[in-house]
């Protein structure tokens, strides 16, 4: 029983501590820590034990090469878009649209960027494509034959990785924005067209003093998400 209690507190603490970090220090990450994280994450649940997730983990020159390739594509403007999938539904309605809008406004407010400051907002958004200064980037992909259940498996693996990174004192930021230039990323990584790019995951040590890492991120209440049935009054 004591071991179970300790484990429960550890998972709870990791869930509360994890956030999408948007400012990293330049401190290098020990690859031995990453190997421990990924080895443990292999225990993530997977329907039929397919384990569809595949990842490329980069640092140094290979990571810079991806950034350079995507930067050249971004310079093409809208003509450079190569979306792998719709990141958000085209007909997003409330409450989901309100949540998306609200978290964006809170992020820019934490940086003192006014709503009418379009240039400032764009500059902040472009930091996505540097991984917010993270020294390590993970790109998660899977075979194109996989369907929604296997994408759910990838999400469970990704959450496992993020919580394990917290345990190691590391921070992360999942970044689906890289899928906007999927073909370029896949080419830079030598990933075949039979694969689809799901997301990037920036990994490193959080800049604890950065305002962008300190603003509160609201979550819907339990009763808004859970429909309780059969539990009595």
C-alpha positions in Angstrom: 0.0 0.0 0.0 2.7 2.6 0.8 4.3 2.0 -2.6 1.0 2.5 -4.3 0.4 5.8 -2.4 3.8 7.0 -3.4 3.2 6.2 -7.0 -0.1 7.9 -7.1 1.3 11.1 -5.7 4.2 11.0 -8.2 1.8 10.7 -11.1 -0.4 13.5 -9.7 2.5 15.7 -9.2 3.8 15.1 -12.7 0.4 15.9 -14.2 0.2 19.2 -12.3 3.8 20.1 -13.1 3.6 19.4 -16.8 2.9 22.3 -19.1 3.7 23.3 -22.7 7.0 25.2 -22.1 7.6 28.0 -24.6 11.1 29.1 -23.5 14.0 26.8 -22.9 17.5 27.3 -21.6 20.4 26.3 -23.7 21.4 23.5 -21.3 22.2 20.3 -23.1 20.2 17.2 -22.3 21.9 14.0 -21.3 21.0 11.3 -23.9 21.1 8.7 -21.2 18.1 10.4 -19.5 16.2 10.4 -22.8 16.9 6.7 -23.3 15.5 5.9 -19.9 12.3 8.0 -20.7 11.7 6.3 -24.1 12.4 2.8 -22.7 9.8 3.4 -19.9 7.3 5.0 -22.4 7.2 1.8 -24.4 4.9 0.5 -21.7 2.2 2.9 -22.9 -1.1 1.2 -23.8 -1.7 0.2 -27.4 -4.7 -1.5 -28.9 -3.8 -5.0 -30.1 -0.2 -4.2 -29.0 0.4 -2.5 -32.4 2.6 0.2 -30.9 2.3 2.3 -34.0 4.4 5.2 -32.8 7.7 6.0 -34.5 10.0 8.9 -33.5 13.1 10.7 -34.6 15.0 12.5 -31.9 17.4 15.3 -32.9 19.9 17.6 -31.5 22.8 19.7 -32.9 23.3 19.9 -36.6 20.5 17.5 -37.6 18.0 19.6 -35.6 19.3 22.8 -37.2 19.0 21.3 -40.6 15.2 20.7 -40.1 14.8 24.3 -38.8 16.6 25.6 -41.8 14.5 23.6 -44.3 11.3 24.7 -42.7 12.4 28.3 -42.5 12.9 28.3 -46.3 9.4 26.9 -46.8 7.9 29.5 -44.4 9.5 32.2 -46.5 7.2 31.1 -49.4 4.2 32.3 -47.5 0.9 30.5 -47.9 2.2 28.8 -51.0 4.6 26.9 -48.8 2.0 25.2 -46.7 2.1 21.4 -46.7 -0.5 20.4 -44.1 -0.5 16.7 -43.1 -4.0 17.0 -41.6 -6.4 19.6 -40.2 -4.9 20.5 -36.8 -8.3 21.9 -35.7 -11.7 21.2 -37.2 -12.7 23.7 -39.8 -16.1 24.3 -38.2 -14.9 24.5 -34.5 -17.7 25.8 -32.3 -18.0 26.6 -28.6 -17.0 25.6 -26.0 -13.9 24.4 -27.9 -13.4 27.6 -29.9 -13.8 29.7 -26.8 -11.1 27.6 -25.0 -8.8 27.9 -28.0 -9.2 31.7 -28.3 -8.9 32.1 -24.5 -5.6 30.3 -24.1 -4.1 32.2 -27.1 -5.1 35.5 -25.6 -3.7 34.5 -22.2 -0.4 33.5 -23.8 0.1 36.8 -25.6 -1.0 38.8 -22.5 1.7 37.0 -20.5 4.2 38.5 -23.0 2.6 41.9 -23.0 1.7 41.6 -26.7 -1.5 43.5 -27.4 -4.2 42.0 -29.6 -3.7 44.7 -32.2 0.0 44.0 -32.4 -0.1 41.6 -35.4 3.6 41.8 -36.0 4.4 41.0 -32.4 2.0 38.1 -32.4 3.4 36.7 -35.6 7.0 37.0 -34.3 6.0 35.0 -31.2 4.2 32.4 -33.3 7.3 32.0 -35.4 9.2 30.9 -32.3 7.3 27.6 -32.7 9.7 26.8 -35.6 12.8 27.1 -33.4 11.3 24.8 -30.9 11.3 27.8 -28.5 15.1 27.3 -28.1 14.8 23.6 -27.1 18.1 21.7 -27.6 16.2 18.5 -28.5 13.3 17.9 -30.9 11.3 14.7 -31.2 9.2 14.2 -34.4 6.5 11.6 -34.0 5.1 9.8 -37.0 3.3 6.6 -38.0 2.3 4.6 -41.1 -0.4 6.1 -43.2 -2.4 2.9 -43.0 -3.1 3.6 -39.3 -6.5 5.0 -38.2 -7.9 7.0 -35.3 -7.4 4.2 -32.7 -3.7 4.1 -33.5 -3.5 7.9 -33.4 -5.0 7.6 -29.9 -2.2 5.1 -29.1 0.4 7.7 -30.3 -1.2 10.3 -27.9 -1.0 7.9 -25.0 2.7 7.3 -25.8 3.3 11.0 -26.1 1.6 11.8 -22.7 3.7 9.0 -21.2 6.9 10.6 -22.6 5.9 14.1 -21.3 5.2 12.9 -17.8 8.4 10.9 -17.6 10.3 13.9 -18.8 8.9 15.8 -15.8 10.1 13.0 -13.5 13.6 13.6 -14.9 13.4 17.3 -14.3 12.9 18.1 -18.0 10.3 20.1 -19.8 8.5 19.7 -23.2 6.1 21.3 -25.6 4.1 19.3 -28.0 4.0 21.1 -31.4 1.5 20.0 -34.0 2.5 23.2 -36.0 5.3 21.2 -37.7 2.6 19.2 -39.5 1.9 22.4 -41.4 5.1 21.7 -43.3 5.0 17.9 -43.1 6.5 17.1 -46.5 9.5 19.3 -45.8 10.0 17.8 -42.3 9.7 14.3 -43.6 12.2 15.0 -46.4 14.7 16.5 -44.0 14.3 13.4 -41.8 14.4 11.0 -44.7 11.0 9.6 -43.6 9.2 8.0 -46.6 5.9 9.1 -48.0 4.3 6.0 -46.5 4.6 7.8 -43.1 2.5 10.8 -41.8 4.0 13.3 -39.4 1.9 13.8 -36.3 3.7 16.3 -34.2 6.9 17.6 -32.9 7.9 17.6 -29.2 10.4 20.2 -28.0 12.5 18.9 -25.1 14.9 20.6 -22.7 15.1 22.5 -19.5 12.5 25.2 -18.9 13.5 28.8 -18.4 11.7 29.1 -15.1 12.0 32.9 -15.1 10.3 33.4 -18.5 6.8 34.9 -18.2 5.6 32.7 -21.1 6.2 29.7 -18.8 4.4 31.1 -15.8 0.8 32.1 -16.8 -2.1 29.9 -15.5 -3.6 27.6 -18.1 -7.3 26.9 -17.2 -8.9 23.5 -17.5 -12.6 22.6 -17.6 -14.1 21.3 -14.4 -14.5 17.6 -13.8 -18.3 17.8 -13.9 -18.1 19.6 -17.3 -16.2 16.7 -18.7 -17.6 13.7 -16.8 -21.3 12.5 -16.9 -21.7 10.5 -13.7 -24.2 7.7 -13.8 -25.2 5.0 -11.2 -23.2 6.5 -8.3 -26.3 7.7 -6.3 -26.6 11.0 -4.5 
